[in-house]
Amino acid sequence: MVGRAAGRIGVMPGCGLAVANVGDLVAMTGVAEVHAACNAAAVGDPAFSDFDPAGGRKETSEDAVRGMVTALSG
């Protein structure tokens, strides 16, 4: 897909990406960018109103972001 796009559009894989697999995915596909949630369960009371989604609230994890950046930096 990346080859066929030939730089005309970006191919951005996501869903299920983690520190453990993102480096291999980039190496195998040649993508230049990825989409990753890098989230963790939110701790404590709801941040606002009574919002409480199924499976609990999530928030961006600084550790997950740092790990992803490190994995992508080689």
Secondary structure, 3 states (H helix, E strand, C coil): CHHHHCCCCCCCCCCCCCHHHHHHHHHHHCCCCCCCCCEEECCCCCCCCCCCCCCCCEEECHHHHHHHHHHHHC
